[in-house]
Amino acid sequence: MIDYGALRTLPELFFTQADRYDERPYLIAKRDGVWREQSWREVEARVAGFAAALDSWGLESGDRVALVAENRPEWTIADLAVMVAGGVTVPTYTTNTVENHVHVLRDSGARIAIVSTGQLARRLLPACVEAGIDTVIAMEPLAEVPDNITVHDFEAMVAQHRGAEATARARARAVEPARSDMACIIYTSGTGGAPTGVMLSHGNMICNVMGADHFLRTLPGLTEGEEVFLSFLPLSHSYEHTVGQFIPMSIGAQVYYAESLDRLVQNIAEVRPTIMTAVPRLYESIRGRVLHGAAQAGGLKEKLLHKAVAVGTRRHDGTMTLCDRLIDPVLTKLVRRKVQDRFGGRLKAFVSGGAPLNPDVGKFFIALGMRVLQGYGQTESAPVVSVNLPHNNKLDTVGPPLKGVEVRIAEDGEILVRGELVMLGYWNQPEKSAETVKDGWLHTGDVGELDDEGYLRITDRKKDIIVNSGGDNVSPQRVEGVMALAPEIGQIMVHGDKRPHLVGLVVPDAEWLGNWARENGKSSGDLAELSDDPDLHKAVAAAVERCNKDLSVTERVRRVILAEEPFSVENAMLTPSMKIRRHVIKQHYLDRLEALYGR
């Protein structure tokens, strides 16, 4: 087992594992329709070669290097190489606009930018010109390049500098930085404004990896060197950066890179991962697909699925009847194994993070024989704070703190976190850093409580809590989570601060909307054309009213309007990690939402 206390840097962790796993497969991606693997030794040689190339350019300790790429082996290689060369990686979202890129490049003071494809370069290169960056490294050929930018070929740089001497030099350099030295600046996705750079040290993330390693060893059947991860969340997000990159490294896992979100289900069937990490929105979507498929099949298949969910839920809750015990093995054979096979048939755990998971969604998967473990964290904590345990999985909580992490609840209910995982601070924002980390305690801005077993329960974001005109506190995330379970509702944002009750903005589920349009003789299932349709509004309002039965009086949504388009990263209404950006949505729809109170 790795001695995490003795590790100085993340590259040192990588080189330690390269010695252990040698020529075994490590990073795997699909090229020309075929999954192609790179061994630990091959990745080591490429990391060393790229680090040597950066050295030859005179990259100095602390220099920032922006990295804009989809998930692929070169992402990990570049990230490690920048650290080996003494630089600081600045991961940047592939969905950024030119303006977003300009902000990150200028704010971070990046000296060099790395980009993967010509498509991503179309938004990055103009930003480089505006930010004064004249050196760009491309993983693939670029067609159009501004005159004042020099583009260097990533593969040529690696090939020119790799070799035994470069590898020896990289290994020596990997232990030069202090554990407390900055490794990367990860920009938050900006749910409440412009992205802010979070400075994370090697020690911050090593602490997180240590805690996660300890957690992973509680999974039944975990085997070092044999686990398979499928990476698809953005590596520029702290969740995937740590959980999808460095934690697999710590147990010698193979890492496959999904081709795209559109091909994720197919890739899952091909790769057959043993561990997957995802955000709640994915689980909600998969649950909806399974239920919709059963409804379309109808008859016995639909009845068996619902029976399997009901009996499995009672098994999890410890309330099985004698009849349940008799039919449970039959339901496993007829239903659960078929559902599990759609996910490769060997998943040991789904780990959910990034946003609250509705307990009913978690129970749905557990009832079908798939373990879902909800965790909690944020970029400022590198990022994982806590996660549920397989042998004591409380779906209404986010589990106990990881090893090496302290959690306490302030008098006002705010969750405070302490440990080596707490960030160095916000880049160029000393005042905000001092407000957020006080006496070593990270003030998370989240509200919660600890139960008698030390499990953490999140009740809401401190900033997002709605206080209605009667003084009642309402959790918008809880209300939205209940509403999103309705098949008619794809996305929803509720509104009602200082108002007598809640109102909502709804995006109908796309598949449901298409079916509804056909059944009701509409010429199109396009939301932009149907958002003012009174029949559609009536159908969605009926779904909201149905969901209200599961909510308290103060949580119920009295009236709704329909959005003109889905919330997306492209229209800035979603962050790249799929959280709704309330301030952006309100800016667009506030007048219409407020008008609901006059009806």
N, C-alpha and C positions, 0 to 999 in steps of 0.2 A: 504494500500500500504506500502511496506517496506521502512523504513527510512535508505536509503543507507549511508547517512552521519554519522549515529551513529554506523554502523556495523564496527567491528574490523577485523573479519576474515571470510573466506569462510565457515568453519565449523559452525560459528555462524549463517550464512545465512541458512545453512541446518537445524540446530536445530530449528530456528524460523519457518521454513516452516513445519517441522515435527509436531510442536504444532498446526499449522493451519490445516493441512490436515490429521493428525492422522492415521486412518486405511484405508484411501483411497489408491488405487493402485499407485505405484510410478515406480519401476523398473521391467520391464517385459522381459523375455527371453524365448526362446523355448528350452525345455528339453524333450527328448524322443518323439519328434513330437508334443508336446503340449505347448502352451504359458503359462508360469507360472509366476504369479505376486508376488511381495513383496510390502507390504504397507510401508508407511513412517515410521511407528512405528517399523516394523520389520527391516528395513534398519538402523534405529537409533540404535536399540539394537545390530546389527551386527557391525556397525561402532564403537560403544562404546566397544564391546567385543574385537575387534581386536586392538584397541588403548590401551586397558588395557594390552593385551598380549605384545605389543611392550614396554609398560612402564615397565613390569615385567622383560624384558630383559635388561633394563637400557638404552634404546634409549635416547640419549641426545638431547637437543635443537640444531637444526641446522644439525644434522646427516642426511646424504643423503641416500635415499632408492630407488633403481632402481625398476621400475615396467614394466614388459614385459608380455603383455596379449592382446588378441583380445578384442573387445568391448563386455562387459558382465557386469552384476550387480556387480560382485566382483571387477571390475576395479574401479568403483566409490566408493565402500565401502573401498577398500584399500587406495585410494587416500585421502579420507577424514580422515581416521583413522591415516595415517602417519602425516597429518597436526595436528590433535588433540593431538597426542603424542609429538608434538614439532619438528617433523622431516621435511625434505624437500624432496618432491617427485621428482624423476628423471624419467619421462616417456620415454620409449625406444621403437623404432619401432619393430614390430614383424618380419619385413622383413630384419632386420639387419643381416649381416654376423658375424661370430665369431670375425673378425677383427674390425668391427664396434662396437660390444659390448665391446671389450677390450678398445677401445678408450674412449667410454662413461663412462665405469666403472672406468677406471684409471683417466680420466680427472675430473670427478665429485667427486672422492674419496668416492664412495658409500660404505656404511658399510654392507648393507643387500641387497639382490635381491629377488624380488617376481616374480614368473613365473606361467603361467596358465596351460600349457599342456606339455606333454612329448615331443611333436614335437618341440615346441619352446625351451624347455630345452636342446635339442641336440646341439643348437648353443650357448645358454647362459652359460651352465655349464662349458664348456672348457674355456670360456672367464673369468668366475669367478675364476677358478683355476689360470689363467695367471695374473689376476688383484689382486689376494690375498684375495678374498672374500670366507669365509668358511661357511656362513649361508645363506641358501636359503629357502624361503617359497613357497610351491607349492599348487595351487588351486585344482589340480588333481594329482593322484598318478603318480610317475615317476619310470620308469623301470630301467634305468641305471644311477647310481650316482657315481662320483669319490670318492675314499676313503677319501680324505681330505675335503669333503663337507658334512655338516649335513643338511638334508632336514626336514623341519617341515610342518605339514599339516595345511593349512589355516583354514579349517572348524573346526578342532579339537581345534585350538587356539581360534577361536571365541566362540565355545561352552563352553570351559573351563572358559572363563573370562567374558562372558556377564551376565547381571543382573542389578538390580536397582542401586546397588552401583557403578557399572562401568559406567552406563549412567549418574548418577549425577556427577561423577568425570570427564567424558568427556565433559559435558556441562560447568563445571567450567573451565576446561583447554582450551576450545574453545575461551574464551575471554582473555586469558593471553597474547598472542603475541600482539605486536603493529601492527597496520594496515600496516606499512611500512616494516615489517619483511618478509623475503623471504619465499614463499610458495612452489615454484617449480623451477627446472631448466629444461627448454625445449630446446632440441638440435635442431638447425635448420637442415633442410634436406640436406643442402650442395650442392646447385646448382653450386657453384664455388670452392669447395674444401672440406676439412674435416669439419664435423659438429661442430658448436660452441654452447656452452651452454649459453642460455639467462636466466638471473635471473629475475623472476617475483615475485612481492610481492602480499600479499593479497589485498592491496589497488589498485594495477595495475588492477587486474581482477575484483574487486568490481566496480571500475570506469567503466570498459567495460560492466559489467552486468547492471549497472544503465542506461547507455546510450542505451543498447539494449532493456531493459525493456521499456524505454520511446518510442523507435521506435516501438516495438511490439504493443503498445497500439494504434498505428495509423492504425493497420490492422482492416478492417471491420469485426465485429462479434467475435473478440477475447474475450474469456471467461476464466478468471483465474480458475485453477483447472480442466479445461475440455480439454485443448489442448493436442495433441498427437504428439510427436516427434519420428522419426525413426532414430536411430544412426547407421551409417555405415562407415563414414570416420574415420581414425585412431584416437583414443583418445590420442595417444601420440603426435599428431600434435596440435599446439596451437589453430587452428581454431575449431576443434571438442572439444578440452578440455574445451574451454570457451563456444562456441556457442552450442555445443551438450550436455554439461554436466551442467554447472552452470547457463546458461540462462534459460533452461527449469525449473531448480530448482526455479528460481526467480518468475515464474508464476504458480508454482504448477502443471506443466505438467506431464503427463505419458511419460516415456521414454522406448521405445521398442528397442531392440538390434537386428539388422539384422543378419541372420545366416551367410551370406557371400555375396560377390559381385555377385556371380553366381546365388544366390537365391533372389537377391534384388527385382526384378520385382514381384516375387511371394509374397515376404514379404510385399511389398507396398500394394498389393491387399488384403492381410490378415489384415494388421494393420490399413489401411485407415488413414494415418497420416494427420494432419491438417497443419503442418509446416514441411518443409524439407530443410536441408542445403546440398549443394553439390558443387563440383568444375565444371568448364565449360565443362570438358571432358565428364562428365556424360550427360549433356544436349545435347551436340553434338551427343553422341551415341544414346540417346533416339530419337532425331530428325531424325537421320539416319534410325533407326528401323521403325519409323512411316512412313517415306517416302518410304522405301523399301517395307513395307507391302502393302501400297497403290498401288505401282507400280506392285507388284505381282498380286494383285486383278484386277487391270486394270479397263477399262470401266468407268462406272458411279461413282464407289467408288473413284477412283483416281481423277476424275474431281471434285467431290464434295469436297474432301480434299483440293485440290489446290485452289478451289474457296473460301472455308472457310478461308484459310490462307490469300488470297489476300484481301478479304473483311474485315477480322479482322485487318489486317495491316493498311488498310485505316481508319478503325475506330480509331485505336490507334493514327494515325497521324493526325486525324481530317480532312480527305479529302473524306469522304463517299459521294457517289452520291445518288440520290433518289432511283435508282434501288437497290443499296447496302442496303439501309435502309429497303426496302421491303423484300429482300431475307435473310437478316441477321438472323432473328428469326428462319427461316426454317433451315438454315445451323447449327444453334446452336442445334436444335433438332436432325438433321440427322447426324451430324458429331461431333460437339464439345463435347456433353454430352457423346458420346461413348468413345472418347479419354480420357476425364476426368475420366470416370469410371475405366479406366485401372490404374489410380493412386488413386483409392479408392473413388473418387467422392466428397471429402470434403476438398481438399487442399485450404488453405487460401493464402499460399505463398510458392514459391520456393525461397530460398535465395542463391545466387551464390557468391562464394568468392574463394580466393586462387590463382586465375589467371584471366586475362582479359576475359570477355565474349563477343563474337562477337555479335554486336547488331542485326544482322539478325537472330541469334539463339534465342535471347530473344524475338524478335518480333514474331517468329514462335509460341512460346508457348503462348504468350499473345493473338495472333490472334485466338488460339484455346481455349481461355477462362481460361488460367492458368497464374496466376500472377508470374512473375519472377522479383525479386528485386536484382540488383547487388550491392555488397558492396566491400570494400577495406580495407586491413590491412596487418600487418605482425607480426611475432612473437614478435618483439621488442616493439609492441604497444598492446600486450596482448589479442587479436590481432586486433580487429576491430577499424577502424578509421572513416569510413563513410558507409552509405548505402542509397539506394534510398527509397523514400517514396511512399506508395500506391497511394496517390492522386496526385502525381506529379512525375511520374516515367520516368526519362530520360535515355534511354537505352545506350546512348553513353557516359554516365557518371557513376560514382560510388556513386552518391548521395551527400548530405550535411554531414558535420561532425556530429558525435553523440553528444549528450548532454555532456558537460564537456570537449570537445575536441576542440582545436584550430588548424587550418591549415593555413599555408601561403606558398607562392611560392618564393623561393630564386631567386636571379638575374640570375643564370644559369638555372633556370627552375626546380630545385630540390624541391620536396615536403617536407616541414618541419612540424612536428607535436609536439604539446605541451599539457600537461595535466597529471593528475595522472596516466593515462594509460601507460606512458612511462617507459620502463624497468628500473630496478636497474642498469643494465650493463651486460657485458659479463663475465661469470665465468672465473676467473684467467687471464683475459685479460684487465688490466686497461688502456693500451694505446689505444687499439681498442675502448674501451668504451668511452674514452675521445674524440676520433675522431668522434664517431657516435652521441653522445649526447653533444651538446654545448649550454651552458646557458639555459638548460632545453628543448631545441629544439632537437627532434629526426630527424636526417638527414636520410631520408628513402632510398636514392639511387634510387628513382623513379622520373620520370619527369612528370610534369602535369601542369594543369591550372585550375583556378576557374572561373566559368561563373558569369553572373550578379546576379544570385540567390544564389550564394555561393556553387553551386554544383561542385564537383571535377571531372576533366577529366584526366585520366592517358594516357600519350602518349607513355611511354616506361620505361624500366629499364635504369638508367643512365649508368650502366656498359655494357648493351647489345646493345646499339645503334650502328648501323653500319654506319661508315663514309666512303663512297666510295672514289675512287681516284679523283673524281671531287669535293669532299668536301660536297656532299649532305648527310644529315642525314636520315637514313632509320630505321624504327621500325620493327625489325624482327618479333615481336609478332603480329603486325597487318597483315603483309604479310602471316605469318603462319596461322593466324585465317581465312583469306579469302580462302586460299588453302584448309584448312581442311574441308570446307563445301562441297567440291566436293565428290561425292560418291566413287570415285576411291581412294581417299587419306585418309589413316587412321592416319598417323603421318607425320610430315615434319619438317625439320630444314633448315633454309636458312643461307647462308654464303656469305661474300663479303666485309669484312672490308679492306679498302685501295685497293680495286679492282674496275674495271670499271663498274661492274654490279653484280647482285645476281645470285648465283647458289643454287641448293637445293639437299637435301638428303631426299628421300621419302620412307615411308613404306606404301605399298598399303593396303587399307581396307581389312581385312581378309575375310569378307563375299563376298565382290565384287570380290576378287581374286579367291575364290573358284568357283564362278559362271563363271568368265572369263576363268578359266582353263578348266572347263567342256565344255563350248561353243567352245573353240578353240582346243579341242582334246588333251589337255595336260594330261599326266599320273598322275600328282599330282598337288594339289593346295598349296604346301608347298613353302614358300617364299625362303628358303635356296636353293631350287632346281631351282627356276624360276628367281632369282635376275639378272641373266645374259641373260635372254631370250629377244631377240631383239623385238619380237612382244609385249611383256608385257611392255617393256620400251617405245615403240611407243604409246601404249594406255595411259600410265601414263603421258607421255610428252604432249599428246593431251589434257588431263585434265588440266594440268598446264597452257597450252596456253589459254585454255578457261577461266581459273580464272584470267589470266593476264589482260583480258579486263576490270576487275573491279579495277585495280590498276594503279597508275601513272607510267610514264615511268621509273623512278628511282626505283620503287618498284617491277618491273616485274622480274620474274625468267627466265633467258635465257636458262639454261641447268640444267638437273637433272641426278642423279644416283639413283639406287635403293639400299636400305639397305639390308644387308644379313639376318637380323632378326628384329622383332619389338623392339622398345625402351621399356624397362621394368625395374621394380625395381630390378629384379634378375640380369640383366646384368649391373646394375648401371647407365643406360642411362636415367632413370626416378627417380625422388625423390619419397618417399612414398606418397607425396601429388600430384603426377602425373604431375609435372613440368619436362621439359626436362633438362638434365644436359649437357649443351653445351660443357663444357670443356672435359667431358668424350667422348661424341660423336665425337668431333673434333679429339681427340687423336686417335680414331680408324679409322676415315674416312678422315682425313685432306689431305693426299696425293692424294686420289681419287678426292676430291673436288677441290683441287688446279689444278689437271690435266685438269679439265674442261675448264680452262682459256687458255690452250694451243691448244684447238681444233679449 
